[in-house]
Amino acid sequence: MVSTLADGPLRAVRDFLKLEASGGLMLVAMAALALVLSNTGASEFYRSVLDLPIEVTAGGAGLAKSLVLFVNDGLMALFFLLVGLEIKREVRDGQLSTRDQALLPAAAAVGGMAIPAVIYYLVVQGNPTLTPGWAIPAATDIAFSLGVMSLLGTRVPASLKIFLTALAIIDDLGAIVIIAIFYTADLSTVSLGVAGGCIIALIVLNRLGVTRLTPFIIIGLILWFAVLKSGVHATLAGVVLAFCIPLEGRNGASMSSPLRDLEHRLHPWVAYAILPIFAFFNAGVDLRGLSADVIFGPLSLGIALGLFVGKQIGVFVIAWGLIRFGICRMPEGATFAQLYGTAILTGIGFTMSLFIGGLAFEGGAHDAEVRIGVLMGSVISALVGYALLRLVSRPYGNSTA
Protein backbone atom coordinates (compact mmCIF):
# COMPACT_ATOMS: atom_id res chain seq x y z
CA MET A 1 0.00 0.00 0.00
CA VAL A 2 1.35 3.42 -0.96
CA SER A 3 1.56 5.90 1.90
CA THR A 4 1.48 9.67 1.55
CA LEU A 5 2.94 12.45 3.64
CA ALA A 6 -0.59 13.21 4.82
CA ASP A 7 -0.75 9.75 6.40
CA GLY A 8 1.84 10.78 9.00
CA PRO A 9 -0.26 13.29 10.97
CA LEU A 10 -3.37 11.08 10.65
CA ARG A 11 -1.50 8.02 11.91
CA ALA A 12 -0.08 10.10 14.78
CA VAL A 13 -3.59 11.16 15.82
CA ARG A 14 -4.84 7.56 15.75
CA ASP A 15 -1.88 6.28 17.76
CA PHE A 16 -2.31 9.15 20.22
CA LEU A 17 -5.98 8.37 20.79
CA LYS A 18 -5.32 4.68 21.32
CA LEU A 19 -2.57 5.34 23.84
CA GLU A 20 -4.51 7.98 25.74
CA ALA A 21 -7.65 5.84 25.88
CA SER A 22 -5.98 2.69 27.23
CA GLY A 23 -3.67 4.74 29.45
CA GLY A 24 -6.71 6.48 30.90
CA LEU A 25 -8.17 3.16 32.00
CA MET A 26 -4.90 2.30 33.77
CA LEU A 27 -4.92 5.73 35.40
CA VAL A 28 -8.41 5.05 36.78
CA ALA A 29 -7.30 1.65 38.09
CA MET A 30 -4.32 3.12 39.95
CA ALA A 31 -6.46 5.91 41.42
CA ALA A 32 -8.93 3.29 42.66
CA LEU A 33 -6.07 1.28 44.18
CA ALA A 34 -4.85 4.38 46.02
CA LEU A 35 -8.33 4.96 47.44
CA VAL A 36 -8.57 1.34 48.58
CA LEU A 37 -5.17 1.44 50.29
CA SER A 38 -6.00 4.77 51.95
CA ASN A 39 -9.20 3.40 53.47
CA THR A 40 -8.09 -0.01 54.69
CA GLY A 41 -5.53 -1.43 57.07
CA ALA A 42 -2.86 -0.67 54.47
CA SER A 43 -3.23 3.09 54.90
CA GLU A 44 -0.13 3.46 57.09
CA PHE A 45 1.96 1.54 54.55
CA TYR A 46 0.58 3.73 51.75
CA ARG A 47 1.47 6.94 53.62
CA SER A 48 4.95 5.63 54.44
CA VAL A 49 5.60 5.03 50.75
CA LEU A 50 4.51 8.58 49.90
CA ASP A 51 6.71 10.09 52.61
CA LEU A 52 9.76 7.93 51.88
CA PRO A 53 12.78 10.31 51.96
CA ILE A 54 14.91 10.39 48.82
CA GLU A 55 18.21 12.23 48.49
CA VAL A 56 20.21 12.70 45.28
CA THR A 57 23.58 14.48 45.39
CA ALA A 58 26.30 15.17 42.83
CA GLY A 59 29.31 17.47 43.12
CA GLY A 60 28.14 19.08 46.32
CA ALA A 61 24.69 19.93 44.94
CA GLY A 62 21.66 17.81 45.54
CA LEU A 63 18.00 17.34 46.27
CA ALA A 64 16.31 15.90 49.34
CA LYS A 65 12.58 15.36 49.00
CA SER A 66 9.90 12.82 49.80
CA LEU A 67 9.07 10.27 47.14
CA VAL A 68 5.73 11.92 46.34
CA LEU A 69 7.49 15.24 45.66
CA PHE A 70 10.00 13.53 43.37
CA VAL A 71 7.04 12.11 41.46
CA ASN A 72 5.28 15.47 41.27
CA ASP A 73 8.36 17.54 40.42
CA GLY A 74 10.37 14.99 38.45
CA LEU A 75 8.16 12.49 36.66
CA MET A 76 5.54 15.13 35.94
CA ALA A 77 8.20 17.20 34.20
CA LEU A 78 8.30 14.37 31.64
CA PHE A 79 4.52 14.60 31.34
CA PHE A 80 4.81 18.34 30.65
CA LEU A 81 7.59 17.62 28.16
CA LEU A 82 5.18 15.40 26.27
CA VAL A 83 2.43 18.03 26.50
CA GLY A 84 4.83 20.61 25.07
CA LEU A 85 5.79 18.30 22.22
CA GLU A 86 2.11 17.66 21.43
CA ILE A 87 1.27 21.37 21.48
CA LYS A 88 4.16 22.27 19.17
CA ARG A 89 3.34 19.46 16.73
CA GLU A 90 -0.37 20.27 16.63
CA VAL A 91 0.27 23.99 16.10
CA ARG A 92 2.91 23.46 13.43
CA ASP A 93 1.60 20.39 11.61
CA GLY A 94 -1.64 19.10 13.10
CA GLN A 95 -5.16 19.81 14.29
CA LEU A 96 -4.28 23.34 15.42
CA SER A 97 -2.24 24.38 12.39
CA THR A 98 -4.98 26.39 10.65
CA ARG A 99 -7.52 28.91 11.92
CA ASP A 100 -10.50 26.77 10.93
CA GLN A 101 -9.11 23.73 12.73
CA ALA A 102 -8.01 25.55 15.88
CA LEU A 103 -10.78 28.09 16.50
CA LEU A 104 -13.55 25.75 17.73
CA PRO A 105 -11.52 23.74 20.30
CA ALA A 106 -9.46 26.81 21.28
CA ALA A 107 -12.49 29.00 22.00
CA ALA A 108 -14.27 26.14 23.76
CA ALA A 109 -11.18 25.50 25.88
CA VAL A 110 -11.06 29.16 26.96
CA GLY A 111 -14.72 29.03 27.97
CA GLY A 112 -14.04 25.74 29.74
CA MET A 113 -11.30 27.38 31.83
CA ALA A 114 -13.05 30.66 32.61
CA ILE A 115 -16.52 29.50 33.73
CA PRO A 116 -15.28 26.84 36.21
CA ALA A 117 -13.02 29.45 37.83
CA VAL A 118 -15.98 31.84 38.16
CA ILE A 119 -18.20 29.14 39.68
CA TYR A 120 -15.47 28.14 42.13
CA TYR A 121 -14.99 31.76 43.18
CA LEU A 122 -18.74 32.27 43.69
CA VAL A 123 -18.92 29.18 45.93
CA VAL A 124 -15.90 30.06 48.12
CA GLN A 125 -16.26 33.87 48.14
CA GLY A 126 -15.96 35.33 51.59
CA ASN A 127 -13.16 32.89 52.43
CA PRO A 128 -9.89 34.39 51.17
CA THR A 129 -7.85 31.37 52.29
CA LEU A 130 -9.61 29.28 49.62
CA THR A 131 -9.35 31.67 46.65
CA PRO A 132 -5.90 30.35 45.55
CA GLY A 133 -7.69 27.20 44.35
CA TRP A 134 -9.61 29.01 41.60
CA ALA A 135 -7.68 27.24 38.83
CA ILE A 136 -8.20 23.70 40.15
CA PRO A 137 -11.42 23.00 38.18
CA ALA A 138 -10.14 24.70 35.02
CA ALA A 139 -8.28 21.69 33.58
CA THR A 140 -9.32 18.62 31.55
CA ASP A 141 -7.58 15.29 32.00
CA ILE A 142 -6.89 14.14 28.45
CA ALA A 143 -6.07 10.53 29.37
CA PHE A 144 -9.07 10.04 31.65
CA SER A 145 -11.58 11.76 29.32
CA LEU A 146 -10.44 9.87 26.21
CA GLY A 147 -10.42 6.67 28.26
CA VAL A 148 -14.10 7.15 29.08
CA MET A 149 -14.92 8.08 25.48
CA SER A 150 -13.12 4.95 24.24
CA LEU A 151 -15.60 2.81 26.17
CA LEU A 152 -18.25 3.96 23.68
CA GLY A 153 -16.32 2.42 20.77
CA THR A 154 -17.70 3.39 17.37
CA ARG A 155 -20.75 5.13 18.85
CA VAL A 156 -18.72 8.35 18.90
CA PRO A 157 -17.47 9.77 15.56
CA ALA A 158 -13.73 10.18 15.20
CA SER A 159 -14.17 13.94 14.74
CA LEU A 160 -15.40 14.31 18.33
CA LYS A 161 -12.42 12.38 19.66
CA ILE A 162 -10.11 14.73 17.75
CA PHE A 163 -12.08 17.75 19.02
CA LEU A 164 -11.73 16.53 22.62
CA THR A 165 -8.01 15.87 22.11
CA ALA A 166 -7.35 19.34 20.66
CA LEU A 167 -9.43 21.02 23.38
CA ALA A 168 -7.58 19.16 26.14
CA ILE A 169 -4.18 20.05 24.63
CA ILE A 170 -5.12 23.75 24.54
CA ASP A 171 -6.48 23.31 28.07
CA ASP A 172 -3.08 22.00 29.14
CA LEU A 173 -1.40 25.01 27.55
CA GLY A 174 -3.70 27.28 29.55
CA ALA A 175 -2.85 25.37 32.73
CA ILE A 176 0.86 25.78 31.99
CA VAL A 177 0.43 29.56 31.66
CA ILE A 178 -1.59 29.66 34.89
CA ILE A 179 1.07 27.71 36.78
CA ALA A 180 3.85 29.94 35.45
CA ILE A 181 2.06 33.18 36.38
CA PHE A 182 0.14 32.39 39.56
CA TYR A 183 1.84 29.45 41.27
CA THR A 184 5.49 30.40 41.71
CA ALA A 185 7.37 30.69 44.98
CA ASP A 186 10.05 33.21 45.97
CA LEU A 187 12.45 33.46 43.07
CA SER A 188 16.20 32.80 43.13
CA THR A 189 18.00 35.10 40.70
CA VAL A 190 21.05 32.83 40.50
CA SER A 191 19.00 29.78 39.56
CA LEU A 192 16.94 31.84 37.13
CA GLY A 193 20.18 33.02 35.52
CA VAL A 194 21.33 29.41 35.05
CA ALA A 195 17.91 28.51 33.64
CA GLY A 196 18.10 31.46 31.25
CA GLY A 197 21.52 30.32 30.03
CA CYS A 198 20.12 26.83 29.40
CA ILE A 199 17.21 28.24 27.41
CA ILE A 200 19.58 30.30 25.27
CA ALA A 201 21.69 27.19 24.65
CA LEU A 202 18.60 25.20 23.61
CA ILE A 203 17.52 27.95 21.20
CA VAL A 204 21.03 28.06 19.70
CA LEU A 205 20.97 24.28 19.16
CA ASN A 206 17.61 24.63 17.44
CA ARG A 207 18.76 27.49 15.20
CA LEU A 208 21.95 25.64 14.25
CA GLY A 209 19.85 22.75 12.98
CA VAL A 210 21.07 20.20 15.53
CA THR A 211 18.87 17.11 15.21
CA ARG A 212 20.46 14.76 17.74
CA LEU A 213 18.36 14.58 20.88
CA THR A 214 21.25 13.95 23.31
CA PRO A 215 22.44 17.60 23.62
CA PHE A 216 18.85 18.77 24.15
CA ILE A 217 18.25 16.17 26.86
CA ILE A 218 21.50 16.98 28.74
CA ILE A 219 20.80 20.72 28.76
CA GLY A 220 17.17 19.97 29.60
CA LEU A 221 18.22 18.10 32.76
CA ILE A 222 20.33 21.07 33.88
CA LEU A 223 17.40 23.35 33.07
CA TRP A 224 15.05 21.22 35.17
CA PHE A 225 17.38 21.37 38.19
CA ALA A 226 17.85 25.14 37.84
CA VAL A 227 14.12 25.79 37.48
CA LEU A 228 13.41 23.56 40.49
CA LYS A 229 15.83 25.63 42.59
CA SER A 230 14.58 28.94 41.17
CA GLY A 231 11.10 28.95 42.72
CA VAL A 232 9.33 28.52 39.38
CA HIS A 233 7.68 25.12 39.22
CA ALA A 234 10.10 22.55 37.81
CA THR A 235 7.60 20.98 35.42
CA LEU A 236 7.71 24.11 33.25
CA ALA A 237 11.24 23.11 32.24
CA GLY A 238 9.71 20.22 30.31
CA VAL A 239 7.55 22.60 28.28
CA VAL A 240 10.46 24.93 27.48
CA LEU A 241 12.59 21.97 26.38
CA ALA A 242 9.77 20.67 24.16
CA PHE A 243 9.33 24.00 22.37
CA CYS A 244 13.05 24.07 21.54
CA ILE A 245 13.25 20.59 20.00
CA PRO A 246 13.11 20.78 16.16
CA LEU A 247 10.03 19.47 14.40
CA GLU A 248 11.88 18.94 11.13
CA GLY A 249 14.86 16.65 10.69
CA ARG A 250 18.06 17.27 8.77
CA ASN A 251 17.54 19.33 5.60
CA GLY A 252 13.90 19.88 6.54
CA ALA A 253 12.96 16.22 6.25
CA SER A 254 9.64 15.56 8.02
CA MET A 255 10.22 11.82 8.08
CA SER A 256 13.18 12.16 10.48
CA SER A 257 11.64 14.60 12.94
CA PRO A 258 13.46 14.77 16.31
CA LEU A 259 10.25 16.01 17.92
CA ARG A 260 8.12 13.19 16.57
CA ASP A 261 10.81 10.67 17.50
CA LEU A 262 10.96 11.85 21.12
CA GLU A 263 7.17 12.06 21.35
CA HIS A 264 6.85 8.51 20.01
CA ARG A 265 9.36 7.21 22.57
CA LEU A 266 7.97 9.15 25.50
CA HIS A 267 4.25 8.69 24.96
CA PRO A 268 3.94 5.05 26.13
CA TRP A 269 5.96 5.82 29.27
CA VAL A 270 3.69 8.74 30.13
CA ALA A 271 0.45 6.89 29.33
CA TYR A 272 1.28 3.60 31.02
CA ALA A 273 3.69 4.61 33.80
CA ILE A 274 4.02 8.29 34.69
CA LEU A 275 0.32 9.25 34.84
CA PRO A 276 -0.76 6.04 36.63
CA ILE A 277 2.07 6.53 39.15
CA PHE A 278 1.00 10.14 39.67
CA ALA A 279 -2.59 8.97 40.21
CA PHE A 280 -1.44 6.37 42.74
CA PHE A 281 0.57 8.92 44.70
CA ASN A 282 -2.03 11.70 44.63
CA ALA A 283 -5.52 10.18 44.54
CA GLY A 284 -5.41 8.46 47.92
CA VAL A 285 -7.61 10.21 50.46
CA ASP A 286 -8.77 8.72 53.73
CA LEU A 287 -12.55 8.95 53.66
CA ARG A 288 -13.00 7.35 57.08
CA GLY A 289 -14.41 9.74 59.62
CA LEU A 290 -14.81 12.62 57.19
CA SER A 291 -17.74 14.83 58.08
CA ALA A 292 -20.32 16.23 55.72
CA ASP A 293 -18.79 19.66 56.40
CA VAL A 294 -15.60 18.49 54.69
CA ILE A 295 -17.20 16.54 51.86
CA PHE A 296 -19.73 19.26 51.03
CA GLY A 297 -17.71 22.21 52.28
CA PRO A 298 -17.11 25.24 50.04
CA LEU A 299 -13.72 24.03 48.76
CA SER A 300 -14.84 20.53 47.79
CA LEU A 301 -18.14 21.81 46.42
CA GLY A 302 -16.51 24.66 44.51
CA ILE A 303 -14.14 22.27 42.77
CA ALA A 304 -16.82 19.66 42.04
CA LEU A 305 -19.32 22.20 40.68
CA GLY A 306 -16.60 23.96 38.72
CA LEU A 307 -15.68 20.71 36.99
CA PHE A 308 -19.13 19.26 36.42
CA VAL A 309 -21.21 22.40 35.86
CA GLY A 310 -18.64 24.98 34.82
CA LYS A 311 -16.77 22.93 32.24
CA GLN A 312 -19.86 21.79 30.36
CA ILE A 313 -21.36 25.29 30.30
CA GLY A 314 -18.13 26.97 29.25
CA VAL A 315 -17.28 24.44 26.52
CA PHE A 316 -20.75 23.83 25.09
CA VAL A 317 -22.09 27.38 25.07
CA ILE A 318 -19.03 28.71 23.25
CA ALA A 319 -18.97 25.80 20.78
CA TRP A 320 -22.74 26.04 20.18
CA GLY A 321 -22.53 29.76 19.50
CA LEU A 322 -19.64 29.47 17.04
CA ILE A 323 -21.39 26.67 15.14
CA ARG A 324 -24.87 28.19 15.31
CA PHE A 325 -23.70 31.50 13.80
CA GLY A 326 -21.65 29.84 11.07
CA ILE A 327 -18.23 30.85 12.38
CA CYS A 328 -17.12 27.23 12.83
CA ARG A 329 -18.31 23.89 11.51
CA MET A 330 -19.76 21.08 13.58
CA PRO A 331 -17.27 18.20 13.92
CA GLU A 332 -18.01 15.83 11.03
CA GLY A 333 -20.76 13.31 11.73
CA ALA A 334 -21.56 14.76 15.17
CA THR A 335 -24.76 16.25 16.59
CA PHE A 336 -25.30 18.96 19.19
CA ALA A 337 -26.37 16.29 21.69
CA GLN A 338 -23.09 14.44 21.16
CA LEU A 339 -21.15 17.70 21.41
CA TYR A 340 -22.89 18.38 24.72
CA GLY A 341 -21.96 14.93 25.99
CA THR A 342 -18.36 15.60 25.02
CA ALA A 343 -18.50 18.94 26.86
CA ILE A 344 -19.57 17.09 30.01
CA LEU A 345 -16.56 14.78 29.68
CA THR A 346 -14.25 17.80 29.77
CA GLY A 347 -15.23 18.06 33.44
CA ILE A 348 -12.91 15.14 34.12
CA GLY A 349 -10.06 17.17 35.52
CA PHE A 350 -8.26 14.50 37.48
CA THR A 351 -4.49 14.69 36.85
CA MET A 352 -3.99 18.38 36.20
CA SER A 353 -6.59 19.42 38.80
CA LEU A 354 -4.85 17.40 41.52
CA PHE A 355 -1.53 18.84 40.39
CA ILE A 356 -2.74 22.45 40.54
CA GLY A 357 -4.40 21.73 43.89
CA GLY A 358 -1.04 20.72 45.30
CA LEU A 359 0.43 24.03 44.13
CA ALA A 360 -2.48 26.15 45.33
CA PHE A 361 -2.43 24.82 48.90
CA GLU A 362 1.13 23.90 49.77
CA GLY A 363 2.10 21.90 52.84
CA GLY A 364 -0.92 19.60 52.60
CA ALA A 365 -3.40 22.31 53.60
CA HIS A 366 -6.92 21.36 52.47
CA ASP A 367 -5.48 18.20 50.93
CA ALA A 368 -8.54 16.03 51.63
CA GLU A 369 -11.03 18.64 50.40
CA VAL A 370 -9.11 19.16 47.15
CA ARG A 371 -8.95 15.45 46.38
CA ILE A 372 -12.59 14.86 47.30
CA GLY A 373 -13.72 17.78 45.14
CA VAL A 374 -11.65 16.63 42.17
CA LEU A 375 -12.85 13.03 42.53
CA MET A 376 -16.51 14.05 42.87
CA GLY A 377 -16.46 16.41 39.90
CA SER A 378 -14.44 14.05 37.69
CA VAL A 379 -16.45 10.90 38.49
CA ILE A 380 -19.82 12.61 38.04
CA SER A 381 -18.65 14.14 34.75
CA ALA A 382 -17.43 10.74 33.56
CA LEU A 383 -20.63 8.91 34.44
CA VAL A 384 -23.06 11.54 33.14
CA GLY A 385 -21.04 12.24 29.99
CA TYR A 386 -20.74 8.54 29.19
CA ALA A 387 -24.44 7.91 29.82
CA LEU A 388 -25.55 10.82 27.62
CA LEU A 389 -23.22 9.93 24.76
CA ARG A 390 -24.38 6.33 24.86
CA LEU A 391 -28.02 7.44 24.89
CA VAL A 392 -27.79 9.82 21.92
CA SER A 393 -25.32 7.89 19.76
CA ARG A 394 -25.38 4.85 17.53
CA PRO A 395 -22.43 2.83 16.23
CA TYR A 396 -20.51 4.36 13.33
CA GLY A 397 -19.23 1.85 10.83
CA ASN A 398 -16.34 4.04 9.67
CA SER A 399 -15.00 5.39 12.99
CA THR A 400 -11.31 4.54 12.96
CA ALA A 401 -9.65 6.83 15.46
BELPEJO-V450729 format. One record per residue. RES is the residue in one small letter. OMEGA is omega in degrees with one decimal (* if undefined). D_CENTER is the distance of its C-alpha to the mean C-alpha in Angstrom with 1 decimal. Layout:
# BELPEJO-V450729
((RES,OMEGA,D_CENTER) (RES,OMEGA,D_CENTER))
This chain:
# BELPEJO-V450729
((m,-178.7,36.1) (v,178.3,35.6) (s,178.3,32.1) (t,178.5,31.2) (l,-179.9,28.9) (a,179.7,27.1) (d,-176.2,26.3) (g,178.9,23.9) (p,-179.7,21.1) (l,178.5,21.8) (r,179.4,21.8) (a,178.7,18.5) (v,-179.4,16.9) (r,178.5,18.7) (d,180.0,17.7) (f,-177.5,14.0) (l,179.6,14.3) (k,-179.7,16.5) (l,-177.8,14.3) (e,-178.5,11.2) (a,-178.9,13.7) (s,176.1,15.7) (g,177.9,12.9) (g,177.8,11.6) (l,177.1,15.2) (m,177.6,15.5) (l,179.1,12.5) (v,-179.4,14.6) (a,-179.2,17.7) (m,176.3,16.7) (a,177.7,15.7) (a,177.9,19.0) (l,178.4,20.8) (a,178.3,19.7) (l,178.6,21.0) (v,-178.9,24.2) (l,-177.7,24.9) (s,-174.7,24.3) (n,177.4,26.9) (t,178.7,29.5) (g,-179.7,32.0) (a,-174.5,29.3) (s,179.6,27.5) (e,176.9,29.4) (f,179.9,28.5) (y,-179.8,24.8) (r,-179.9,25.0) (s,176.7,27.1) (v,179.6,24.6) (l,-174.3,21.8) (d,-178.8,24.5) (l,-178.0,25.9) (p,179.1,26.9) (i,178.8,26.0) (e,178.3,27.8) (v,-179.6,27.5) (t,177.1,30.2) (a,177.3,31.6) (g,178.8,34.4) (g,177.6,34.6) (a,-179.3,30.9) (g,179.2,28.5) (l,175.4,25.7) (a,-177.0,26.4) (k,171.9,23.6) (s,-176.6,22.9) (l,-179.3,21.1) (v,178.1,18.2) (l,174.3,17.8) (f,176.6,18.1) (v,-174.8,15.2) (n,-179.0,13.0) (d,-175.5,14.5) (g,-178.7,15.3) (l,-179.0,13.3) (m,172.8,10.0) (a,176.3,11.6) (l,175.4,11.8) (f,179.7,8.1) (f,172.8,7.9) (l,178.4,11.1) (l,177.9,9.9) (v,178.6,7.4) (g,177.2,10.6) (l,-179.6,12.8) (e,179.9,11.3) (i,-178.7,11.5) (k,-179.6,15.0) (r,-178.0,16.2) (e,179.7,15.3) (v,-176.8,17.0) (r,-169.1,19.9) (d,-175.7,20.6) (g,-172.9,18.5) (q,179.6,17.4) (l,-172.7,17.1) (s,176.4,20.3) (t,-179.3,22.7) (r,-177.3,23.1) (d,-178.7,23.7) (q,-170.7,20.6) (a,-169.0,18.2) (l,-176.1,19.9) (l,179.3,19.1) (p,-179.1,15.3) (a,179.9,15.2) (a,178.5,17.6) (a,179.2,16.1) (a,178.4,12.7) (v,176.4,14.8) (g,-179.7,16.8) (g,172.9,13.9) (m,-174.3,12.9) (a,-174.8,16.6) (i,176.5,18.2) (p,178.7,16.1) (a,178.5,16.8) (v,-179.9,20.4) (i,177.9,20.8) (y,-178.0,19.5) (y,179.8,22.0) (l,-179.3,24.8) (v,-174.0,24.5) (v,-176.6,24.5) (q,-174.7,26.9) (g,177.2,29.8) (n,-173.7,27.9) (p,179.4,26.9) (t,-178.2,25.5) (l,-175.8,22.6) (t,177.9,21.7) (p,-178.7,19.3) (g,-174.7,16.8) (w,-176.4,16.7) (a,-176.3,13.1) (i,-178.3,11.9) (p,-174.7,12.1) (a,-172.0,10.7) (a,174.9,7.0) (t,177.2,6.4) (d,-173.7,5.1) (i,-178.5,5.9) (a,-178.0,7.9) (f,-176.3,9.6) (s,177.2,10.5) (l,175.8,11.8) (g,177.6,13.5) (v,-179.9,15.3) (m,-179.1,16.3) (s,179.1,17.6) (l,179.7,20.0) (l,177.7,21.8) (g,-176.0,22.7) (t,176.3,24.7) (r,-178.4,25.0) (v,179.5,22.1) (p,-178.0,22.8) (a,-177.8,20.8) (s,178.9,20.4) (l,176.6,18.3) (k,178.2,15.9) (i,176.8,15.7) (f,-179.9,15.4) (l,178.7,12.4) (t,-179.1,10.7) (a,179.6,11.8) (l,-178.1,10.9) (a,177.6,7.2) (i,177.3,7.4) (i,175.9,9.5) (d,178.9,7.6) (d,177.8,5.1) (l,176.7,8.6) (g,178.4,10.0) (a,178.2,8.0) (i,178.7,9.2) (v,179.4,12.6) (i,179.6,12.7) (i,-177.5,12.2) (a,-174.8,14.8) (i,-167.9,17.2) (f,-174.3,17.3) (y,174.8,16.2) (t,-179.9,18.6) (a,175.1,21.6) (d,-171.5,25.1) (l,174.6,25.1) (s,-176.8,27.2) (t,179.1,29.0) (v,-179.8,30.0) (s,177.4,26.5) (l,176.8,25.3) (g,176.8,28.2) (v,178.8,27.4) (a,178.0,23.8) (g,176.7,25.3) (g,178.2,27.8) (c,179.7,25.1) (i,177.2,23.3) (i,179.5,26.7) (a,178.9,27.4) (l,178.6,24.3) (i,178.5,25.3) (v,178.0,28.8) (l,-180.0,27.8) (n,-177.0,26.0) (r,178.3,29.0) (l,178.2,31.4) (g,177.5,29.9) (v,-177.4,29.0) (t,175.5,27.3) (r,-176.1,27.3) (l,-174.2,24.0) (t,178.9,25.9) (p,179.0,26.7) (f,-177.6,23.1) (i,-179.4,21.8) (i,178.6,24.7) (i,178.1,24.2) (g,177.3,20.5) (l,177.2,21.3) (i,178.7,23.8) (l,-179.9,21.3) (w,-179.2,18.8) (f,-179.4,21.9) (a,179.3,23.2) (v,177.7,20.0) (l,-178.7,19.7) (k,-173.1,23.4) (s,-174.0,23.2) (g,170.7,21.4) (v,-174.3,18.4) (h,-170.2,15.3) (a,-177.2,15.5) (t,-179.8,11.9) (l,176.4,12.8) (a,178.5,15.4) (g,179.8,13.1) (v,179.8,12.2) (v,178.8,15.9) (l,-178.9,17.0) (a,-177.2,15.1) (f,-179.1,16.7) (c,-179.1,20.0) (i,-175.5,20.2) (p,174.3,22.5) (l,-178.2,21.6) (e,178.4,25.2) (g,-178.8,27.4) (r,-179.7,31.0) (n,176.3,33.1) (g,-177.5,30.2) (a,-179.5,29.9) (s,-177.2,26.7) (m,179.3,27.5) (s,-173.7,27.0) (s,174.9,23.8) (p,-179.2,22.6) (l,179.6,19.0) (r,180.0,19.1) (d,-179.9,20.8) (l,178.5,18.3) (e,-179.8,15.4) (h,180.0,17.6) (r,-172.6,18.4) (l,-171.6,15.0) (h,179.0,13.1) (p,179.7,15.2) (w,179.3,14.9) (v,-175.4,11.1) (a,-172.0,11.4) (y,-178.2,14.6) (a,-170.5,14.7) (i,-179.7,12.1) (l,174.6,9.5) (p,177.1,12.8) (i,177.5,14.3) (f,179.3,11.8) (a,179.9,12.2) (f,-175.9,15.9) (f,-173.1,16.2) (n,-176.2,14.4) (a,-176.5,15.2) (g,176.2,18.9) (v,-179.1,20.9) (d,-177.6,24.6) (l,-177.8,25.6) (r,176.8,29.3) (g,178.4,31.4) (l,-179.4,28.7) (s,177.3,30.5) (a,178.7,29.8) (d,177.9,29.6) (v,-176.2,26.4) (i,-178.0,24.9) (f,175.9,25.8) (g,-175.4,25.9) (p,-178.9,24.6) (l,179.3,21.4) (s,-177.4,20.4) (l,178.8,21.7) (g,178.4,20.1) (i,-177.3,16.6) (a,179.7,17.5) (l,176.7,19.3) (g,-179.7,16.7) (l,-173.0,14.2) (f,-177.2,16.9) (v,-174.0,19.3) (g,-177.6,17.6) (k,-177.1,14.8) (q,177.9,17.4) (i,-177.1,19.9) (g,-177.9,17.9) (v,-172.2,16.6) (f,-177.1,19.8) (v,178.4,22.4) (i,-179.1,21.2) (a,179.3,20.9) (w,-178.7,24.2) (g,-179.3,25.9) (l,179.8,25.0) (i,-176.8,26.2) (r,-177.6,29.2) (f,171.6,30.6) (g,179.3,30.2) (i,177.5,27.8) (c,178.5,25.3) (r,172.5,25.9) (m,173.4,24.7) (p,-171.5,22.6) (e,176.3,25.4) (g,-176.6,26.8) (a,175.7,24.8) (t,178.0,26.3) (f,178.6,25.4) (a,177.6,25.3) (q,177.8,22.7) (l,178.0,20.7) (y,176.5,21.0) (g,177.3,19.9) (t,177.6,16.7) (a,177.3,16.2) (i,179.8,16.6) (l,178.6,13.9) (t,175.6,11.3) (g,173.2,12.4) (i,-173.3,10.5) (g,-163.9,8.1) (f,-169.4,8.5) (t,-175.6,6.3) (m,178.7,4.9) (s,176.6,8.4) (l,-179.0,10.2) (f,179.5,9.2) (i,177.8,10.4) (g,177.5,13.2) (g,177.9,14.4) (l,-176.3,14.7) (a,-177.9,16.4) (f,-175.8,18.9) (e,178.2,19.9) (g,177.7,22.4) (g,178.4,21.4) (a,178.9,22.7) (h,-175.7,21.7) (d,-177.6,19.6) (a,-178.6,21.0) (e,179.1,20.6) (v,-176.9,16.9) (r,178.4,16.2) (i,179.2,18.7) (g,179.2,17.4) (v,179.8,13.8) (l,-179.8,15.5) (m,-178.4,18.0) (g,-177.4,15.9) (s,-178.3,13.4) (v,178.5,16.5) (i,177.9,18.7) (s,179.8,16.3) (a,-176.6,16.0) (l,-177.8,19.8) (v,178.9,20.9) (g,178.4,18.8) (y,-177.6,20.0) (a,-179.0,23.5) (l,179.7,23.8) (l,178.3,22.6) (r,-178.8,25.0) (l,-172.1,27.7) (v,-175.8,27.6) (s,171.7,26.9) (r,-177.5,29.2) (p,175.9,28.7) (y,-178.4,28.4) (g,-174.4,30.5) (n,178.2,28.8) (s,-172.4,25.1) (t,-175.8,24.0) (a,*,20.3))
